[in-house]
Each structure stands twice: as structure tokens, then as C-alpha cells.
């Protein structure tokens, strides 16, 4: 039979974690993390923790491991995550900027977001974001 990973808590850490759980201002996601660690330290099985807290095995494993590597601060604050990857390549951004500054459309005095978007194959919203990022106001 498989046994759950047991965490060794010092008395100081246990008291600090109990204070976090009892504090009425603790966010629920942090309280869940702390309860996972406290129950693991008490020798409660993963299955029992899942049923008591209504969570999943990966979540329990994540927060046990995080406590072991980062201690209490690892439970209290989320790690930073990378933002969304940039979808528009740098070459396309340069093309938009160069066309905006160097060319004029044949049918107008300046580019609109819609007219430039149709030429370069991007959305008008993307053109607008590029212009804003580069401080361009073609009108």
C-alpha cells in the first residue's frame, strides 16, 4: 500500500501556519495551501486530504513540495509566471512602423488602423497597439 508523503514541521512553523488559518483576513487559496501542509504533517493520507478539502492530488503534491523548497513564504505568495507570449513577430511590427512613417496610402492622406491592417495582414486592434507602443499618431 502506498503511503502519503509526510512533512516534518517545527513547532514554530506549526504555530505560524495555525495563525494563518485562524486569521479571518487570510485569502482562501492561502488557507487551503496551509491546511494541506498541516494535514500532511499530521500524517493524513492524500485521499483523506482530498475528501476533507475538496481538492486534487496534483494540488496537494504541489503545495507539499513548495513548502519543502520555499518554506512558509512559498505558501503565502504565488510564484511569478511568464506573461502571454508575444504573437506578432518583430519583423511585422517594424513593417507596420515603417509603413506608417514612410508611406501614404494611395487613396488617403494618412493611414487608418483599418486600411493599414488590411495591407499588412493584422487586425486593426493590433495596429492600434503597435502605434501606441511606438508613440505614433498618423492622423
C-alpha positions in Angstrom: 0.0 0.0 0.0 1.2 3.5 -0.9 1.8 5.9 1.9 1.5 9.7 1.6 4.4 12.0 1.9 4.8 13.3 5.4 6.1 16.7 6.1 8.1 17.5 9.2 7.0 20.8 10.8 8.9 22.6 13.5 6.8 23.8 16.4 7.4 27.4 15.3 6.2 26.7 11.8 3.1 24.8 13.0 2.2 27.8 15.2 2.7 30.2 12.4 0.6 28.2 10.0 -2.2 27.8 12.5 -2.2 31.5 13.0 -2.5 32.0 9.2 -5.5 29.6 9.0 -7.3 31.2 12.0 -6.8 34.7 10.7 -10.1 35.9 9.2 -8.3 38.0 6.6 -6.3 35.2 5.0 -7.3 34.6 1.4 -9.0 31.2 0.9 -6.4 30.0 -1.6 -3.6 30.6 1.0 -5.7 28.9 3.8 -6.1 25.8 1.6 -2.4 25.6 1.0 -1.7 25.9 4.7 -4.3 23.3 5.6 -2.7 20.9 3.1 0.6 21.3 4.8 -0.8 21.0 8.3 -2.8 17.8 7.4 0.3 16.3 5.7 2.3 17.0 8.8 -0.3 15.2 10.9 0.2 12.1 8.7 -3.2 12.3 7.0 -3.3 10.4 3.7 -3.6 12.2 0.3 -7.0 10.6 -0.3 -8.3 11.9 3.1 -6.9 15.4 2.4 -8.7 15.3 -1.0 -12.0 14.5 0.6 -11.7 16.9 3.5 -10.6 19.9 1.5 -12.2 19.1 -1.8 -9.0 19.4 -3.8 -6.9 17.2 -6.1 -3.8 15.1 -5.8 -1.7 17.5 -8.1 -2.7 20.4 -5.9 -1.7 18.6 -2.7 1.6 17.5 -4.2 2.4 21.0 -5.4 1.9 22.6 -2.1 3.7 19.9 -0.1 6.7 20.3 -2.5 6.5 24.1 -2.4 6.6 24.1 1.4 9.6 21.8 1.4 11.5 24.0 -1.0 10.4 27.5 -0.1 9.0 27.2 3.4 6.1 29.3 4.7 6.8 32.2 2.3 6.3 29.8 -0.6 2.7 29.1 0.6 1.8 32.7 1.2 2.8 34.2 -2.1 2.3 32.9 -5.7 5.4 32.5 -7.8 5.6 34.9 -10.8 4.5 33.4 -14.1 5.6 34.4 -17.5 3.1 36.5 -19.4 1.4 35.7 -22.6 3.9 35.1 -25.5 4.0 37.9 -28.0 2.2 36.8 -31.1 3.3 39.4 -33.6 6.8 39.0 -34.8 9.3 41.9 -34.5 9.6 42.0 -38.3 5.9 42.6 -38.7 6.0 45.3 -36.0 8.9 47.0 -37.9 6.9 46.8 -41.1 3.9 48.5 -39.5 6.1 51.3 -38.1 8.0 51.8 -41.4 4.8 51.9 -43.5 3.2 54.3 -41.1 6.2 56.7 -41.2 7.4 56.3 -44.8 4.4 55.5 -47.0 1.0 57.1 -47.6 -2.0 55.1 -48.8 -2.9 55.9 -52.4 -6.5 56.8 -51.6 -5.9 59.0 -48.4 -3.6 61.4 -46.7 -2.7 59.1 -43.8 -3.2 55.5 -42.7 -6.2 54.5 -40.7 -5.9 51.4 -38.5 -8.3 49.6 -40.8 -6.6 50.5 -44.0 -3.1 49.6 -42.7 -4.4 46.4 -41.1 -5.8 45.2 -44.5 -2.4 45.9 -46.2 -0.1 44.2 -43.6 -2.5 41.4 -42.6 -3.1 42.2 -38.9 -6.2 43.3 -37.0 -7.0 47.0 -36.5 -6.6 46.5 -32.8 -3.0 45.1 -33.3 -2.2 48.2 -35.5 -3.5 50.4 -32.7 -1.4 48.7 -30.1 1.7 49.0 -32.2 1.1 52.6 -32.8 0.5 53.3 -29.2 3.7 51.4 -28.1 5.7 53.5 -30.6 4.0 56.8 -29.9 2.7 57.1 -33.4 -0.3 59.2 -34.3 -0.6 59.2 -38.1 -3.7 61.4 -38.1 
